[in-house]
């Protein structure tokens, strides 16, 4: 298991399929607009009057899920990272559960929908916290991109970079350096945190780190087949970021890949390390 460890040690981001322990504190995410995030920082969270799990503040341990909201405003999305004292937790894992909306009346503080239980269309995990006082804001970060999602030009996004612990410290101190690869020169990143966990392959897992970074993507071009006319010259044509779509035959793993020309477009948010 991997844990975000630099900024708030001891506040794990529990894997989405792992059942929370009553009374523990966990890292979660809330997707909203930048304007709403500023208001929440000032006034705190306001519980939704209703929803799939009834009244409460809706959060997720899954950054990808939080990054999808608000659905109708993709250009304005940000994600609030929070730590939550979950109190007493009730698992709601099927539609029409007898406590689906009445869990708080039975003495529970948080309701939890596990992933792929049929409750959420996306299949992703969801949490509902009754009392906003159980939630403490950590910071506001850019949303992540879904692997097939076209970036909005000029917007900030969260991406990931896998490396060794030693190299992670050097990057934090001195910044990223360009490397060469399938898309030519640039800094190679991924939107997929698990893909970043798996590199570099020659480094033992316990010696690896993943840098979570904020990237201003600038002008973006999609490269989706080998021999693309712009495959290694995209920056010369005015583009700042190139991305390879998943399962297009360019990457053996079938996963997406992003290449950012200018390392100054990348800011380290924090480090994720193996426990």
GUPALO-346693 format. One record per residue (C-alpha): residue in one letter; residue number from 0; z, y, x. Coordinates in pm, whole numbers, plus 50000, padded with zeros to 5 digits. Layout:
% residues N
residuo: A	num: NUM	zz: Z	yy: Y	xx: X
...
//
This chain:
% residues 275
residuo: X	num: 0	zz: 50000	yy: 50000	xx: 50000
residuo: X	num: 1	zz: 49924	yy: 50353	xx: 50113
residuo: X	num: 2	zz: 50140	yy: 50659	xx: 50048
residuo: X	num: 3	zz: 50096	yy: 51035	xx: 50077
residuo: X	num: 4	zz: 50350	yy: 51110	xx: 50344
residuo: X	num: 5	zz: 50314	yy: 51444	xx: 50513
residuo: X	num: 6	zz: 50410	yy: 51713	xx: 50267
residuo: X	num: 7	zz: 50662	yy: 51535	xx: 50046
residuo: X	num: 8	zz: 50795	yy: 51218	xx: 50209
residuo: X	num: 9	zz: 50978	yy: 50993	xx: 49967
residuo: X	num: 10	zz: 50762	yy: 51092	xx: 49669
residuo: X	num: 11	zz: 50517	yy: 50802	xx: 49646
residuo: X	num: 12	zz: 50197	yy: 50805	xx: 49444
residuo: X	num: 13	zz: 50244	yy: 50469	xx: 49275
residuo: X	num: 14	zz: 49932	yy: 50257	xx: 49244
residuo: X	num: 15	zz: 49794	yy: 50286	xx: 48893
residuo: X	num: 16	zz: 49845	yy: 49920	xx: 48797
residuo: X	num: 17	zz: 50203	yy: 49905	xx: 48931
residuo: X	num: 18	zz: 50478	yy: 49934	xx: 48672
residuo: X	num: 19	zz: 50710	yy: 50229	xx: 48744
residuo: X	num: 20	zz: 51079	yy: 50170	xx: 48811
residuo: X	num: 21	zz: 51315	yy: 50346	xx: 48571
residuo: X	num: 22	zz: 51472	yy: 50657	xx: 48722
residuo: X	num: 23	zz: 51236	yy: 50683	xx: 49020
residuo: X	num: 24	zz: 51037	yy: 50991	xx: 49122
residuo: X	num: 25	zz: 50658	yy: 50955	xx: 49154
residuo: X	num: 26	zz: 50357	yy: 51167	xx: 49244
residuo: X	num: 27	zz: 50120	yy: 51235	xx: 48953
residuo: X	num: 28	zz: 49830	yy: 51464	xx: 48863
residuo: X	num: 29	zz: 49732	yy: 51696	xx: 48579
residuo: X	num: 30	zz: 49376	yy: 51822	xx: 48535
residuo: X	num: 31	zz: 49325	yy: 52172	xx: 48395
residuo: X	num: 32	zz: 49143	yy: 52501	xx: 48461
residuo: X	num: 33	zz: 49233	yy: 52734	xx: 48745
residuo: X	num: 34	zz: 49350	yy: 52998	xx: 48499
residuo: X	num: 35	zz: 49569	yy: 52753	xx: 48308
residuo: X	num: 36	zz: 49712	yy: 52620	xx: 48636
residuo: X	num: 37	zz: 49829	yy: 52968	xx: 48731
residuo: X	num: 38	zz: 50000	yy: 53003	xx: 48393
residuo: X	num: 39	zz: 50167	yy: 52663	xx: 48431
residuo: X	num: 40	zz: 50296	yy: 52765	xx: 48775
residuo: X	num: 41	zz: 50457	yy: 53072	xx: 48615
residuo: X	num: 42	zz: 50585	yy: 52929	xx: 48288
residuo: X	num: 43	zz: 50595	yy: 52553	xx: 48340
residuo: X	num: 44	zz: 50427	yy: 52278	xx: 48141
residuo: X	num: 45	zz: 50413	yy: 52297	xx: 47764
residuo: X	num: 46	zz: 50411	yy: 51959	xx: 47585
residuo: X	num: 47	zz: 50105	yy: 51873	xx: 47380
residuo: X	num: 48	zz: 50193	yy: 51856	xx: 47013
residuo: X	num: 49	zz: 50007	yy: 51529	xx: 46975
residuo: X	num: 50	zz: 49784	yy: 51279	xx: 47148
residuo: X	num: 51	zz: 49734	yy: 50909	xx: 47197
residuo: X	num: 52	zz: 50103	yy: 50873	xx: 47289
residuo: X	num: 53	zz: 50233	yy: 51152	xx: 47067
residuo: X	num: 54	zz: 50412	yy: 51461	xx: 47193
residuo: X	num: 55	zz: 50457	yy: 51521	xx: 47566
residuo: X	num: 56	zz: 50294	yy: 51628	xx: 47891
residuo: X	num: 57	zz: 49998	yy: 51406	xx: 47977
residuo: X	num: 58	zz: 49959	yy: 51310	xx: 48343
residuo: X	num: 59	zz: 49800	yy: 51038	xx: 48553
residuo: X	num: 60	zz: 49873	yy: 50870	xx: 48884
residuo: X	num: 61	zz: 49495	yy: 50844	xx: 48923
residuo: X	num: 62	zz: 49342	yy: 51156	xx: 49081
residuo: X	num: 63	zz: 48999	yy: 51054	xx: 48951
residuo: X	num: 64	zz: 49123	yy: 51059	xx: 48593
residuo: X	num: 65	zz: 49292	yy: 51398	xx: 48625
residuo: X	num: 66	zz: 48978	yy: 51534	xx: 48792
residuo: X	num: 67	zz: 48777	yy: 51475	xx: 48472
residuo: X	num: 68	zz: 48964	yy: 51742	xx: 48276
residuo: X	num: 69	zz: 48897	yy: 51968	xx: 48103
residuo: X	num: 70	zz: 48586	yy: 51773	xx: 48008
residuo: X	num: 71	zz: 48402	yy: 52075	xx: 47869
residuo: X	num: 72	zz: 48462	yy: 52301	xx: 48173
residuo: X	num: 73	zz: 48350	yy: 52117	xx: 48490
residuo: X	num: 74	zz: 48301	yy: 52441	xx: 48686
residuo: X	num: 75	zz: 48662	yy: 52552	xx: 48629
residuo: X	num: 76	zz: 48852	yy: 52231	xx: 48705
residuo: X	num: 77	zz: 49152	yy: 52208	xx: 48935
residuo: X	num: 78	zz: 49426	yy: 51946	xx: 48964
residuo: X	num: 79	zz: 49800	yy: 52015	xx: 48971
residuo: X	num: 80	zz: 49996	yy: 51770	xx: 49185
residuo: X	num: 81	zz: 50345	yy: 51710	xx: 49055
residuo: X	num: 82	zz: 50648	yy: 51495	xx: 49118
residuo: X	num: 83	zz: 50803	yy: 51333	xx: 48811
residuo: X	num: 84	zz: 51143	yy: 51179	xx: 48750
residuo: X	num: 85	zz: 51019	yy: 50921	xx: 48502
residuo: X	num: 86	zz: 51361	yy: 50834	xx: 48360
residuo: X	num: 87	zz: 51341	yy: 50540	xx: 48124
residuo: X	num: 88	zz: 50981	yy: 50413	xx: 48092
residuo: X	num: 89	zz: 50808	yy: 50230	xx: 47808
residuo: X	num: 90	zz: 50481	yy: 50048	xx: 47869
residuo: X	num: 91	zz: 50230	yy: 50098	xx: 47587
residuo: X	num: 92	zz: 49950	yy: 49852	xx: 47653
residuo: X	num: 93	zz: 49761	yy: 49809	xx: 47327
residuo: X	num: 94	zz: 49646	yy: 50020	xx: 47035
residuo: X	num: 95	zz: 49887	yy: 50042	xx: 46741
residuo: X	num: 96	zz: 50183	yy: 49941	xx: 46956
residuo: X	num: 97	zz: 50494	yy: 49983	xx: 46733
residuo: X	num: 98	zz: 50632	yy: 50247	xx: 46973
residuo: X	num: 99	zz: 50298	yy: 50413	xx: 47056
residuo: X	num: 100	zz: 50415	yy: 50755	xx: 46933
residuo: X	num: 101	zz: 50784	yy: 50696	xx: 46865
residuo: X	num: 102	zz: 50898	yy: 50584	xx: 47214
residuo: X	num: 103	zz: 51109	yy: 50893	xx: 47274
residuo: X	num: 104	zz: 51301	yy: 50831	xx: 46952
residuo: X	num: 105	zz: 51400	yy: 50493	xx: 47096
residuo: X	num: 106	zz: 51549	yy: 50647	xx: 47410
residuo: X	num: 107	zz: 51251	yy: 50647	xx: 47648
residuo: X	num: 108	zz: 51156	yy: 50944	xx: 47867
residuo: X	num: 109	zz: 50805	yy: 50841	xx: 47974
residuo: X	num: 110	zz: 50533	yy: 50632	xx: 47813
residuo: X	num: 111	zz: 50287	yy: 50455	xx: 48041
residuo: X	num: 112	zz: 49942	yy: 50313	xx: 47961
residuo: X	num: 113	zz: 49833	yy: 50069	xx: 48233
residuo: X	num: 114	zz: 49468	yy: 50071	xx: 48339
residuo: X	num: 115	zz: 49214	yy: 49856	xx: 48155
residuo: X	num: 116	zz: 49445	yy: 49780	xx: 47863
residuo: X	num: 117	zz: 49205	yy: 49908	xx: 47597
residuo: X	num: 118	zz: 49398	yy: 50226	xx: 47521
residuo: X	num: 119	zz: 49184	yy: 50470	xx: 47722
residuo: X	num: 120	zz: 48804	yy: 50474	xx: 47706
residuo: X	num: 121	zz: 48772	yy: 50525	xx: 48081
residuo: X	num: 122	zz: 49005	yy: 50232	xx: 48152
residuo: X	num: 123	zz: 49218	yy: 50455	xx: 48375
residuo: X	num: 124	zz: 49596	yy: 50484	xx: 48378
residuo: X	num: 125	zz: 49782	yy: 50751	xx: 48178
residuo: X	num: 126	zz: 50141	yy: 50874	xx: 48151
residuo: X	num: 127	zz: 50315	yy: 51090	xx: 47892
residuo: X	num: 128	zz: 50641	yy: 51265	xx: 47986
residuo: X	num: 129	zz: 50852	yy: 51394	xx: 47698
residuo: X	num: 130	zz: 51058	yy: 51659	xx: 47878
residuo: X	num: 131	zz: 50869	yy: 51908	xx: 48100
residuo: X	num: 132	zz: 51191	yy: 51962	xx: 48299
residuo: X	num: 133	zz: 51133	yy: 51621	xx: 48454
residuo: X	num: 134	zz: 50818	yy: 51758	xx: 48619
residuo: X	num: 135	zz: 50813	yy: 51964	xx: 48939
residuo: X	num: 136	zz: 50490	yy: 52126	xx: 49060
residuo: X	num: 137	zz: 50395	yy: 52046	xx: 49420
residuo: X	num: 138	zz: 50067	yy: 52237	xx: 49452
residuo: X	num: 139	zz: 49718	yy: 52285	xx: 49311
residuo: X	num: 140	zz: 49425	yy: 52102	xx: 49471
residuo: X	num: 141	zz: 49052	yy: 52074	xx: 49397
residuo: X	num: 142	zz: 48937	yy: 51791	xx: 49172
residuo: X	num: 143	zz: 48780	yy: 51480	xx: 49317
residuo: X	num: 144	zz: 48424	yy: 51384	xx: 49230
residuo: X	num: 145	zz: 48327	yy: 51063	xx: 49058
residuo: X	num: 146	zz: 48100	yy: 50860	xx: 49284
residuo: X	num: 147	zz: 47789	yy: 50928	xx: 49072
residuo: X	num: 148	zz: 47878	yy: 51284	xx: 48974
residuo: X	num: 149	zz: 47655	yy: 51569	xx: 49089
residuo: X	num: 150	zz: 47864	yy: 51838	xx: 49262
residuo: X	num: 151	zz: 47863	yy: 52191	xx: 49125
residuo: X	num: 152	zz: 47720	yy: 52406	xx: 49403
residuo: X	num: 153	zz: 47973	yy: 52635	xx: 49571
residuo: X	num: 154	zz: 48275	yy: 52457	xx: 49422
residuo: X	num: 155	zz: 48574	yy: 52311	xx: 49607
residuo: X	num: 156	zz: 48635	yy: 51936	xx: 49581
residuo: X	num: 157	zz: 48883	yy: 51686	xx: 49720
residuo: X	num: 158	zz: 48735	yy: 51425	xx: 49955
residuo: X	num: 159	zz: 48869	yy: 51178	xx: 50211
residuo: X	num: 160	zz: 48821	yy: 51101	xx: 50581
residuo: X	num: 161	zz: 48938	yy: 50776	xx: 50738
residuo: X	num: 162	zz: 49054	yy: 50778	xx: 51099
residuo: X	num: 163	zz: 49337	yy: 50667	xx: 51328
residuo: X	num: 164	zz: 49683	yy: 50824	xx: 51323
residuo: X	num: 165	zz: 49620	yy: 50978	xx: 51665
residuo: X	num: 166	zz: 49286	yy: 51130	xx: 51566
residuo: X	num: 167	zz: 49433	yy: 51259	xx: 51238
residuo: X	num: 168	zz: 49685	yy: 51465	xx: 51434
residuo: X	num: 169	zz: 49409	yy: 51606	xx: 51656
residuo: X	num: 170	zz: 49202	yy: 51702	xx: 51352
residuo: X	num: 171	zz: 49501	yy: 51873	xx: 51190
residuo: X	num: 172	zz: 49553	yy: 52072	xx: 51508
residuo: X	num: 173	zz: 49194	yy: 52155	xx: 51607
residuo: X	num: 174	zz: 48972	yy: 52083	xx: 51308
residuo: X	num: 175	zz: 48681	yy: 51845	xx: 51254
residuo: X	num: 176	zz: 48394	yy: 51787	xx: 51496
residuo: X	num: 177	zz: 48041	yy: 51697	xx: 51391
residuo: X	num: 178	zz: 47909	yy: 51346	xx: 51442
residuo: X	num: 179	zz: 47567	yy: 51186	xx: 51403
residuo: X	num: 180	zz: 47473	yy: 50934	xx: 51139
residuo: X	num: 181	zz: 47232	yy: 50832	xx: 50867
residuo: X	num: 182	zz: 47210	yy: 51193	xx: 50743
residuo: X	num: 183	zz: 47192	yy: 51351	xx: 51088
residuo: X	num: 184	zz: 47464	yy: 51582	xx: 51221
residuo: X	num: 185	zz: 47774	yy: 51677	xx: 51024
residuo: X	num: 186	zz: 48118	yy: 51560	xx: 50914
residuo: X	num: 187	zz: 48099	yy: 51236	xx: 50713
residuo: X	num: 188	zz: 48340	yy: 51213	xx: 50418
residuo: X	num: 189	zz: 48385	yy: 51003	xx: 50107
residuo: X	num: 190	zz: 48492	yy: 51072	xx: 49752
residuo: X	num: 191	zz: 48626	yy: 50716	xx: 49743
residuo: X	num: 192	zz: 48974	yy: 50695	xx: 49894
residuo: X	num: 193	zz: 48952	yy: 50316	xx: 49926
residuo: X	num: 194	zz: 48634	yy: 50347	xx: 50130
residuo: X	num: 195	zz: 48812	yy: 50593	xx: 50360
residuo: X	num: 196	zz: 49104	yy: 50347	xx: 50395
residuo: X	num: 197	zz: 48865	yy: 50083	xx: 50530
residuo: X	num: 198	zz: 48749	yy: 50285	xx: 50832
residuo: X	num: 199	zz: 48751	yy: 50287	xx: 51124
residuo: X	num: 200	zz: 48718	yy: 49909	xx: 51111
residuo: X	num: 201	zz: 48824	yy: 49856	xx: 51474
residuo: X	num: 202	zz: 49161	yy: 50024	xx: 51413
residuo: X	num: 203	zz: 49441	yy: 49799	xx: 51274
residuo: X	num: 204	zz: 49540	yy: 49902	xx: 50923
residuo: X	num: 205	zz: 49891	yy: 50012	xx: 51020
residuo: X	num: 206	zz: 49739	yy: 50254	xx: 51274
residuo: X	num: 207	zz: 49498	yy: 50414	xx: 51027
residuo: X	num: 208	zz: 49534	yy: 50741	xx: 50841
residuo: X	num: 209	zz: 49328	yy: 50904	xx: 50569
residuo: X	num: 210	zz: 49294	yy: 51280	xx: 50562
residuo: X	num: 211	zz: 49272	yy: 51429	xx: 50215
residuo: X	num: 212	zz: 49058	yy: 51741	xx: 50251
residuo: X	num: 213	zz: 48934	yy: 52033	xx: 50046
residuo: X	num: 214	zz: 48558	yy: 52087	xx: 50082
residuo: X	num: 215	zz: 48354	yy: 52383	xx: 49969
residuo: X	num: 216	zz: 48025	yy: 52198	xx: 49923
residuo: X	num: 217	zz: 47801	yy: 52505	xx: 49919
residuo: X	num: 218	zz: 47439	yy: 52415	xx: 49842
residuo: X	num: 219	zz: 47400	yy: 52038	xx: 49790
residuo: X	num: 220	zz: 47108	yy: 51799	xx: 49817
residuo: X	num: 221	zz: 47102	yy: 51439	xx: 49694
residuo: X	num: 222	zz: 46952	yy: 51185	xx: 49936
residuo: X	num: 223	zz: 46895	yy: 50863	xx: 49743
residuo: X	num: 224	zz: 46645	yy: 50654	xx: 49941
residuo: X	num: 225	zz: 46566	yy: 50564	xx: 50300
residuo: X	num: 226	zz: 46297	yy: 50782	xx: 50455
residuo: X	num: 227	zz: 46373	yy: 51078	xx: 50226
residuo: X	num: 228	zz: 46183	yy: 51382	xx: 50357
residuo: X	num: 229	zz: 46509	yy: 51575	xx: 50392
residuo: X	num: 230	zz: 46723	yy: 51285	xx: 50519
residuo: X	num: 231	zz: 46814	yy: 51446	xx: 50853
residuo: X	num: 232	zz: 46674	yy: 51800	xx: 50820
residuo: X	num: 233	zz: 46844	yy: 51913	xx: 50499
residuo: X	num: 234	zz: 47052	yy: 52180	xx: 50675
residuo: X	num: 235	zz: 46736	yy: 52338	xx: 50820
residuo: X	num: 236	zz: 46618	yy: 52380	xx: 50461
residuo: X	num: 237	zz: 46927	yy: 52576	xx: 50358
residuo: X	num: 238	zz: 47159	yy: 52299	xx: 50235
residuo: X	num: 239	zz: 47529	yy: 52277	xx: 50329
residuo: X	num: 240	zz: 47611	yy: 51925	xx: 50207
residuo: X	num: 241	zz: 47407	yy: 51609	xx: 50162
residuo: X	num: 242	zz: 47526	yy: 51316	xx: 49956
residuo: X	num: 243	zz: 47410	yy: 50959	xx: 49927
residuo: X	num: 244	zz: 47442	yy: 50815	xx: 49579
residuo: X	num: 245	zz: 47608	yy: 50474	xx: 49533
residuo: X	num: 246	zz: 47394	yy: 50158	xx: 49526
residuo: X	num: 247	zz: 47078	yy: 50339	xx: 49637
residuo: X	num: 248	zz: 47017	yy: 50104	xx: 49929
residuo: X	num: 249	zz: 47114	yy: 50348	xx: 50204
residuo: X	num: 250	zz: 47471	yy: 50228	xx: 50269
residuo: X	num: 251	zz: 47545	yy: 49857	xx: 50314
residuo: X	num: 252	zz: 47868	yy: 49880	xx: 50113
residuo: X	num: 253	zz: 47685	yy: 50037	xx: 49820
residuo: X	num: 254	zz: 47937	yy: 50322	xx: 49811
residuo: X	num: 255	zz: 47856	yy: 50692	xx: 49816
residuo: X	num: 256	zz: 47873	yy: 50909	xx: 50125
residuo: X	num: 257	zz: 47885	yy: 51285	xx: 50182
residuo: X	num: 258	zz: 47789	yy: 51480	xx: 50494
residuo: X	num: 259	zz: 47907	yy: 51840	xx: 50541
residuo: X	num: 260	zz: 47721	yy: 52039	xx: 50806
residuo: X	num: 261	zz: 47980	yy: 52304	xx: 50888
residuo: X	num: 262	zz: 48334	yy: 52178	xx: 50968
residuo: X	num: 263	zz: 48467	yy: 52521	xx: 50864
residuo: X	num: 264	zz: 48393	yy: 52426	xx: 50503
residuo: X	num: 265	zz: 48663	yy: 52159	xx: 50531
residuo: X	num: 266	zz: 49039	yy: 52219	xx: 50506
residuo: X	num: 267	zz: 49297	yy: 51944	xx: 50552
residuo: X	num: 268	zz: 49530	yy: 51914	xx: 50252
residuo: X	num: 269	zz: 49752	yy: 51631	xx: 50376
residuo: X	num: 270	zz: 49761	yy: 51284	xx: 50526
residuo: X	num: 271	zz: 49784	yy: 50946	xx: 50355
residuo: X	num: 272	zz: 49934	yy: 50673	xx: 50573
residuo: X	num: 273	zz: 50016	yy: 50303	xx: 50530
residuo: X	num: 274	zz: 50378	yy: 50238	xx: 50435
//
